[in-house]
Amino acid sequence: MQPVISPGRVQRVRYVSQALAGNPLGDPAEREVVVYLPPGYEDDSARRYPVVFALPAFLSTGVAFLNWAAFQKTLPQYLDELAAAEPARALIAVFPDGFTSYGGSQYLNSSATGNYDDYLLELVRWADATYRTRGDGARGIMGHSSGGYGALVQAMRHPAVWSAVGCRSGDMGFDLCYTRDFPAFCNAVERAGGVDRWLAEMQARERKSGEDIAALNVLAMAACYSPDPALRPLPIAFPVEIETCARIPAVWERWLAHDPVVMVEQPAVQDALRSLKLLYFECGRRDEYLLHFGARRLARKLDALGIAFAYEETDDPHGGTWYRHPVVLGRLAAALEG
């Protein structure tokens, strides 16, 4: 017989963020934050736990980690299995909502979208005050795609906050992963007669096309990486000319400054990564966004710098890799146990 796994408890909390109040897009400052409490949390009021923040991907939110799907488990189910197999490594987990009207925030502060880096740090303080976390030194962060990017960059920027990071197929190697969508963006905007017109038409369409999603990805990334309050109709600088799809070097350099493969060249980032208990990242070698090339570049640079890391490559595309959650959770739990 299979053992009966006592499930943890999932809370869906309405949280009002000061960091997101008055954001430029008028997106809600009140967000639904999902919190997973491990089995036995209520039984031992003295026990404190490591906490892991799981960041959703672009066009997703924390509640998506709860969604049932055929032949796969939810993230709380994987957390239950971890707690059942290794009770000493049970985790509290927090699933934030970093969604914007453009589809995502990259978990960065931006004058075009709002202060989503500050929002995450605000949630860390809230989680520590509300639940029995172990606090500094026992806090991990993970995510896939844009969530993986957010997790990695958070660890690079806030070493005093995060102790371990697990990045799955995170955005990096920007010259490959984003440029494939530039022609779709230029075509869509040119046909609509302007980026503001295209955006309004796209948002009004009940059914979004593949070109819509590709163009939206460029718009969202520009809002995160190259906002410009002086520009109109949208306060965003775009990295390409609409008519020719030629890159605009000054704007493109602003994007590259956010690329983890470039960021790792900064001494402060290197010091931050050296301080981690775990730096883990992985990618599928069939990734449609070519993120495995960016991951390989990062691994090569880390190796040359003598920074400890673990990198795994799987025979996977970009999506459909939820089965990898136990690998990342197990690594994070082991790193945060001590």
ZAMARLUM-976052 format. One line per field, with one value per residue (C-alpha): residue in one letter; chain; z, x, y. Coordinates in pm, 1 decimal. Each point is the difference from the previous one (the first is absolute). Layout:
REM residues N
residuo <- A/... .
cadena <- A/... .
c3 <- Z/... .
c1 <- X/... .
c2 <- Y/... .
This chain:
REM residues 338
residuo <- M/Q/P/V/I/S/P/G/R/V/Q/R/V/R/Y/V/S/Q/A/L/A/G/N/P/L/G/D/P/A/E/R/E/V/V/V/Y/L/P/P/G/Y/E/D/D/S/A/R/R/Y/P/V/V/F/A/L/P/A/F/L/S/T/G/V/A/F/L/N/W/A/A/F/Q/K/T/L/P/Q/Y/L/D/E/L/A/A/A/E/P/A/R/A/L/I/A/V/F/P/D/G/F/T/S/Y/G/G/S/Q/Y/L/N/S/S/A/T/G/N/Y/D/D/Y/L/L/E/L/V/R/W/A/D/A/T/Y/R/T/R/G/D/G/A/R/G/I/M/G/H/S/S/G/G/Y/G/A/L/V/Q/A/M/R/H/P/A/V/W/S/A/V/G/C/R/S/G/D/M/G/F/D/L/C/Y/T/R/D/F/P/A/F/C/N/A/V/E/R/A/G/G/V/D/R/W/L/A/E/M/Q/A/R/E/R/K/S/G/E/D/I/A/A/L/N/V/L/A/M/A/A/C/Y/S/P/D/P/A/L/R/P/L/P/I/A/F/P/V/E/I/E/T/C/A/R/I/P/A/V/W/E/R/W/L/A/H/D/P/V/V/M/V/E/Q/P/A/V/Q/D/A/L/R/S/L/K/L/L/Y/F/E/C/G/R/R/D/E/Y/L/L/H/F/G/A/R/R/L/A/R/K/L/D/A/L/G/I/A/F/A/Y/E/E/T/D/D/P/H/G/G/T/W/Y/R/H/P/V/V/L/G/R/L/A/A/A/L/E/G .
cadena <- A/A/A/A/A/A/A/A/A/A/A/A/A/A/A/A/A/A/A/A/A/A/A/A/A/A/A/A/A/A/A/A/A/A/A/A/A/A/A/A/A/A/A/A/A/A/A/A/A/A/A/A/A/A/A/A/A/A/A/A/A/A/A/A/A/A/A/A/A/A/A/A/A/A/A/A/A/A/A/A/A/A/A/A/A/A/A/A/A/A/A/A/A/A/A/A/A/A/A/A/A/A/A/A/A/A/A/A/A/A/A/A/A/A/A/A/A/A/A/A/A/A/A/A/A/A/A/A/A/A/A/A/A/A/A/A/A/A/A/A/A/A/A/A/A/A/A/A/A/A/A/A/A/A/A/A/A/A/A/A/A/A/A/A/A/A/A/A/A/A/A/A/A/A/A/A/A/A/A/A/A/A/A/A/A/A/A/A/A/A/A/A/A/A/A/A/A/A/A/A/A/A/A/A/A/A/A/A/A/A/A/A/A/A/A/A/A/A/A/A/A/A/A/A/A/A/A/A/A/A/A/A/A/A/A/A/A/A/A/A/A/A/A/A/A/A/A/A/A/A/A/A/A/A/A/A/A/A/A/A/A/A/A/A/A/A/A/A/A/A/A/A/A/A/A/A/A/A/A/A/A/A/A/A/A/A/A/A/A/A/A/A/A/A/A/A/A/A/A/A/A/A/A/A/A/A/A/A/A/A/A/A/A/A/A/A/A/A/A/A/A/A/A/A/A/A/A/A/A/A/A/A/A/A/A/A/A/A .
c3 <- 0.0/-66.7/322.2/76.8/-16.3/247.6/-208.1/93.5/21.5/-277.6/84.5/-261.5/162.3/-118.3/48.0/-52.6/-119.4/81.4/-268.3/-274.3/115.0/-273.6/-260.7/-351.3/-159.3/263.3/75.7/335.7/308.3/170.7/-116.6/75.8/150.8/45.9/305.8/53.0/359.3/38.5/172.1/377.9/-8.2/253.9/222.3/115.2/69.7/82.4/-328.6/-262.1/-368.0/-295.9/-254.6/-379.1/-231.6/-332.0/-275.2/-284.9/-365.8/-243.8/-53.0/324.0/369.7/328.4/-0.7/-313.5/219.3/143.5/-334.3/-54.9/-332.7/-139.5/81.1/200.2/360.2/146.5/175.5/344.5/-74.4/-71.3/324.0/182.8/-142.8/105.0/356.0/12.0/-130.4/205.5/287.6/122.6/-333.2/-12.0/-141.0/17.9/-352.4/-131.2/-352.8/-83.4/-269.8/-223.6/-289.0/-178.1/-273.2/-237.6/118.1/250.4/195.1/-11.1/375.5/-61.3/96.8/-305.4/-52.7/-269.3/201.6/372.3/277.6/-15.9/147.1/303.1/4.0/34.7/284.0/163.4/-20.4/161.7/301.5/11.0/-15.0/279.0/218.3/-73.9/-9.9/189.9/-249.9/108.8/-162.4/-136.0/-101.7/-67.3/-289.1/-354.6/-329.1/-314.5/-326.0/-363.9/-307.5/108.3/352.1/-33.6/-118.6/298.4/241.0/-137.7/-13.0/351.6/123.6/-195.2/139.5/356.5/153.3/352.2/-74.0/-198.6/94.2/-281.0/-354.8/-243.8/-353.2/-265.5/-359.0/110.4/-247.8/-88.3/-313.9/-108.5/-350.3/-69.4/220.3/-73.3/-347.9/-162.7/98.9/-137.2/-354.9/133.7/216.6/-289.9/-236.9/251.8/95.2/-361.3/-112.0/291.1/-63.8/330.9/313.9/200.0/-266.0/-22.2/378.4/19.5/-283.9/146.0/345.3/-152.6/-193.3/181.1/-175.8/-6.1/-292.8/15.5/-146.9/275.1/272.3/-168.3/-37.2/355.6/124.8/-162.6/139.7/350.9/-1.8/-126.4/279.7/249.1/-154.4/-177.0/144.6/-92.1/175.0/-257.7/-291.6/-132.8/-58.7/212.7/241.7/-144.1/-226.9/-246.2/-112.1/-372.5/-272.1/-107.4/-375.1/-35.4/316.7/42.0/357.7/170.6/171.6/294.8/95.7/-66.5/237.8/270.7/-57.6/10.3/337.1/139.3/-162.8/268.2/-239.6/1.6/362.7/122.6/-118.0/281.4/312.4/233.3/-179.3/21.5/374.8/34.9/-183.2/200.2/319.5/-100.1/155.5/-335.9/-353.9/-219.5/-350.4/-274.2/-352.4/-271.6/-302.7/-225.5/146.2/-268.3/135.2/-22.3/371.6/27.2/-186.5/252.0/286.9/-146.4/-31.0/363.7/111.0/-191.0/159.0/349.9/-46.3/-113.2/302.6/241.9/122.4/123.4/-192.4/-130.5/-353.5/-156.1/-355.9/-84.5/-324.6/23.0/-175.8/188.7/138.6/144.2/259.7/322.4/73.4/82.2/306.3/239.3/-119.5/74.5/325.8/122.4/-70.5/168.5/304.8/44.2/-32.4/248.5/256.6/194.8 .
c1 <- 0.0/109.1/50.0/-263.1/160.5/-138.9/-53.0/123.6/-234.4/-41.1/-107.3/-115.2/64.7/-107.9/304.9/4.7/342.7/135.1/266.0/-261.7/-230.4/-44.7/190.2/8.0/-227.1/-270.2/37.7/-137.2/210.3/-204.9/127.4/-82.7/303.5/2.4/176.0/73.1/42.3/153.0/-168.2/12.2/43.9/-282.6/117.7/333.2/-17.6/372.0/126.6/117.7/52.6/206.9/-208.4/11.6/-153.8/-120.0/-26.6/-248.7/92.2/-104.7/-379.9/-48.0/-55.1/50.7/-345.2/102.9/222.5/-323.0/-154.8/-87.5/110.6/-12.8/298.3/187.6/7.0/-45.3/285.5/-164.4/-18.4/371.6/58.8/-212.3/209.0/320.5/-131.6/-112.0/329.6/223.8/-195.5/304.9/11.4/-362.9/-48.1/-234.1/-58.1/-132.8/-139.1/-20.7/-198.0/234.0/-245.6/-47.9/-228.8/288.1/21.5/285.6/246.4/328.2/-9.0/182.1/-73.5/-107.2/-144.5/-223.4/-149.6/62.5/234.5/-8.5/347.1/-113.9/-322.4/191.3/212.5/-317.0/-146.9/313.8/-48.5/-371.3/62.3/258.7/-241.9/-301.3/135.2/261.6/281.1/361.0/78.9/337.8/225.9/-289.9/-176.8/-2.2/-148.1/-90.2/-186.7/-37.5/48.8/-60.7/-39.2/339.6/142.6/-155.2/138.0/353.3/4.4/-143.0/291.8/242.7/-141.6/-100.5/251.5/-103.5/-354.8/44.0/218.3/-77.4/-132.6/-149.8/-46.2/-176.0/27.6/48.4/28.4/365.8/205.1/-227.9/150.6/-156.9/-304.4/-174.2/109.1/-206.4/-313.8/116.1/-138.5/-343.4/-3.4/94.7/-253.8/-283.7/70.8/43.6/-329.0/-186.8/148.8/182.9/84.9/-283.5/-255.2/133.7/-11.0/-361.0/-106.4/184.7/-149.0/-349.2/37.6/-152.2/235.9/368.4/208.6/351.7/122.3/-186.7/179.6/339.7/-59.2/-130.0/315.4/212.7/-222.9/11.2/376.1/54.2/-221.6/222.5/344.5/-23.8/-276.2/15.9/-246.0/69.9/-141.5/-356.4/-246.9/157.9/283.6/216.9/305.5/-5.0/320.0/-83.7/-116.0/-350.0/54.8/328.8/11.9/357.3/119.2/44.8/339.3/-58.1/-325.3/132.1/290.8/-255.3/-153.9/335.6/76.0/-279.3/125.6/135.2/280.4/110.2/-87.1/234.5/293.8/-67.2/216.2/-296.1/-203.7/290.1/24.6/-374.8/12.8/300.1/-198.8/-278.6/-43.8/-131.1/15.3/-187.4/-134.6/-119.2/-139.6/-128.0/224.7/-307.6/-110.5/-187.8/135.4/358.3/46.3/233.0/263.8/-30.6/19.2/314.3/155.9/-81.8/143.4/322.1/39.6/-73.7/254.4/265.1/-73.8/24.6/-357.6/-162.2/-312.9/-188.6/-140.3/-209.2/-121.8/-299.0/-149.3/-295.6/-160.1/-83.1/-335.0/-136.9/274.8/-200.4/143.8/326.7/-149.3/109.4/359.9/7.8/-195.5/227.1/311.9/-140.5/-118.8/340.0/181.9/-229.6/-9.6/308.3 .
c2 <- 0.0/356.6/200.2/261.0/343.6/249.6/315.8/341.8/294.0/254.5/353.4/250.8/336.5/345.9/220.6/376.7/112.6/343.1/-46.1/-43.3/277.8/259.9/-201.8/156.6/-261.8/26.7/-369.9/-116.8/59.3/-271.1/-337.6/-360.6/-167.4/-376.3/-140.5/-368.3/-119.3/-348.0/-296.3/36.1/378.3/45.9/-288.8/143.8/371.2/13.4/-134.1/247.3/-77.3/112.0/187.9/-16.8/258.2/-146.9/261.9/-56.2/36.1/272.5/4.5/-192.5/57.1/-182.4/-159.9/-193.5/-218.6/-144.0/-94.1/-362.7/-145.1/-350.6/-218.8/260.7/111.9/343.9/174.4/-50.7/-374.1/-6.4/190.5/-257.4/-281.4/174.2/40.4/-364.7/-134.8/229.5/157.5/190.9/183.7/113.0/349.5/294.5/130.3/331.1/44.3/373.9/178.4/202.2/41.7/333.9/130.2/-76.3/-361.6/10.4/208.7/-196.4/77.7/328.0/359.1/199.2/345.2/-154.6/-287.1/46.1/-106.9/-379.6/-46.8/200.1/-203.5/-328.0/136.6/126.8/-351.6/-141.7/227.3/-84.0/-376.1/18.9/197.5/-219.6/-355.4/-198.1/40.1/-31.4/333.0/105.3/-285.6/-235.9/166.8/-131.5/112.6/-193.3/41.5/-98.2/220.1/362.4/-138.9/-165.4/330.6/175.9/-258.2/24.7/379.8/25.2/-210.8/217.8/323.8/-89.7/-242.3/99.2/-121.4/-322.2/-296.5/-242.0/25.7/-249.6/134.1/-209.6/121.1/358.4/287.7/55.9/43.5/282.7/23.3/-340.9/-37.2/331.6/101.2/-275.6/195.7/336.7/-49.5/-98.8/312.4/228.7/-157.9/20.4/361.4/114.1/-158.1/158.2/344.3/34.7/-189.9/158.2/-95.5/-353.2/-36.3/121.2/-230.6/-298.4/50.8/23.6/-325.2/-295.6/-238.3/94.5/-121.1/-136.3/327.7/186.7/-195.3/44.5/375.1/25.7/-169.5/272.0/274.3/-147.3/-49.7/355.6/129.1/-183.7/55.6/337.0/218.8/368.5/237.3/271.6/-199.7/-4.7/-156.3/-272.9/84.5/-273.6/-3.9/-288.5/-174.0/-5.9/236.7/-98.2/48.4/-190.2/-216.7/125.5/12.8/335.2/-40.3/234.7/-171.9/-347.4/69.0/75.6/-342.0/-175.6/160.1/-222.1/-321.1/-240.0/-96.8/364.6/73.8/-271.6/210.8/248.1/-53.9/64.9/-267.3/-243.9/61.0/-54.5/-332.2/-118.5/57.7/-238.9/-340.6/-119.5/137.7/-245.7/46.4/-231.0/13.7/-228.7/-37.3/25.8/334.9/195.4/329.3/-129.9/54.7/-298.8/200.3/282.2/-250.4/-152.6/345.2/74.3/-333.8/67.8/343.5/-129.2/-277.0/249.5/217.9/-292.9/46.1/-321.4/-102.4/-299.9/-9.4/-275.4/-33.0/-218.6/-126.6/239.0/295.3/318.5/-113.5/-321.6/-32.7/2.0/-343.8/181.6/171.5/-279.9/34.6/371.5/-29.3/-278.5/202.5/309.6/-193.4/-166.5/332.9/175.1/-280.9/102.5 .
